[in-house]
């Protein structure tokens, strides 16, 4: 075993990586998963570099839904974006499972994309996603050269979000930036949170974080910016689009989305659905989780330094979200990088659990190749990994004195950047 360990360290050529990136177990798990995903990219890019001439020819990519919704808005048919039959008429056969679930003010951003051809719009979208991905890793400042970038680029979150052409790199950047800098850059943070409302599921507990931190200016800017976007969408598209959107939450496309037990959706309610729970039980469980997770965010924001508070809050917010997919895994990557920032070496138990959380989508896909039923049930227990990372992080980092229990110390460091 000692010889194998020495050989492993020589291959990495960096004892520093093992000592400052959680530990050798965590590094090994991440390295193995990264190599597997790089091989997967080499075997099949999932259509990432396919640029269809029109949205109707695009295959298996969620960006088509954003473009199609913008297309309907530009044609004066914004309401029809929430009508499934009308919506799918402009999509290819492979994209006919897509739904438009974003609130109406997101159309203010999607409609301008349709002024460009579909391939150009997709290229611009992917460029913005790539920039946001790099900025998110840079904000974590793990101080390990290219390794944080390598592990995140070769991670499940990037694999899913880029293959599906999803918005996750943008929303992750907005959320992490807003939480890290809500005190030192309140205007920019508030504006970031305003933009994040196009994916509101991630921000359910953001008000709890801002109130606990007493970041009133960021809170005010976020509230004002969100209100302005809603009013602008009403002015441009009319109140009827909001009526349609709100009604869809209980009897339209949103309810359809929630009723299904999605393999790649990892939420409290969806996990219970996979285990056979009734809809009422799932709703109650998801609602009951909110105050418990809000308490985690409150305690972290009140007593931990900023990076640690944001890391725990990101984990709690992912569990609180009524919709959280494999392509959202970048939020977990950001949370774990921030934990590495405040403490580079972790106990073995945390290395194992955090590593398993990082690679959970990879594990799911590997199981899926051999037994789809087992993979289906495996995904229902992934939220327990998040809870375990939360509990272990809180226990180890609080009790060993790593965490500075004053908000100002973390904010001063962020301000100095």
C-alpha positions, 0 to 999 in steps of 0.5 A: 500500500505504501509503494502504491501511495508513493507511485500515485504521488509521483504521478501527480508530482505534487504532495502539495495537491494532496495536502491542500486539496482536501486530501489524497482520498478526495483528490483520487476520487476527483482525478479518477472521475475527471479522467472518466469524463474526459474520456466520455467527452472524447467518445461523444461531445453530446452535440456541443459543437453541432450548430444547427441552422435553425432551432427546429433542426437543433437536437437534444439541447435545452438552449433550444427551449430558451431560443424558442421562447424568445422566438415566440415573444418576438412574434408577439406570442409570449403567452404561447411559450407556456402552451406545450402544444404551441411551444413544441411546434418550433422544435425538432422531434428530439427536443419535444420533451422540452418545456419552458419553465422560466418566469416571463421576465426571462423573455427580456433576455431570450428575445434579443438572442433571436435577433441572431441566427440560431448557430450564432446565438448558441455560440454567444451563449456558450461563450458567456457560459464558459466565461462564467465558469472560469470566473466562478472558479477564480472567485473561490481562489483555492490557490492551487494553480490550474488544478481547481480549473481542471477538476471543475472543467472535467466535472459532472456539472460542466459535462451535463450543463454544456452537453445540454447547453443549459444555463447553469454556469451563468446562474452558478456564477450569479449566485456565488458572486452575489453571496460572496460580495453582498456586503462589499459590493452590494449594488453589483450583488443585488443586480446579480440576484435580480438576474438570478430570478430568471431561475428562481428555484436557486434563490429561495433562501437568499433572503435569509442569508442577506438578512442574517448578514445584515446586508440591507443594501444588497437586499434592497437592490435585489428587490428593486431590480427584480421588481423592475424586471417584472414590471418591464416584462408586463410592459412589454408582454402584458399582464396575461403572460404572468397570469398564464405563468402563475396558473401553470404552476398548479395546472400547466407545464410546471405541474407536469414537470413536478409530477414526473420522477426524473432520473437526473432531478435531485430534490427532496420531493423528487427523491420521495417520488422515486420511492413511491411517495404520493404527491401530497407527501412530497410537497409536504416534505419539500416544504418542511425541509425549507425552515430546517435548511433556512436555519442552516443558512442563518447559523452559517451566515451569522457565525461563519466567515464569509467563504464558509457561510457561502459554502454551507448556504450553497449546499442548503439552497440546493436541497431547498430548491424544488428543481435541481438537476445534474447540470446544476452540480456546478453549485456543489463544485463551488461550495466544495472549492470554498470549503477548500479555501478555508481549510485545505486539509479535511478528515478522511470521512469528509473527503469520502463523502464530499468526493462521492457527492462531487461524482454522484452523477458519474456514479449514477451514469455508470450504474445506469449502463448496467441497471436502469432501475438501480440507477433510478433508486440510487439517485433518490438517495443523493440528497443524503450525501449533501446532508452528510457533507453539510453535517460533517463540514459543520462539525469538523470546521466549527469544532477545530477552530478553523472557522472565524466566528466573526463576519467582519474578518471574512468580509475584510479579506474579500474587500481586499481582493 
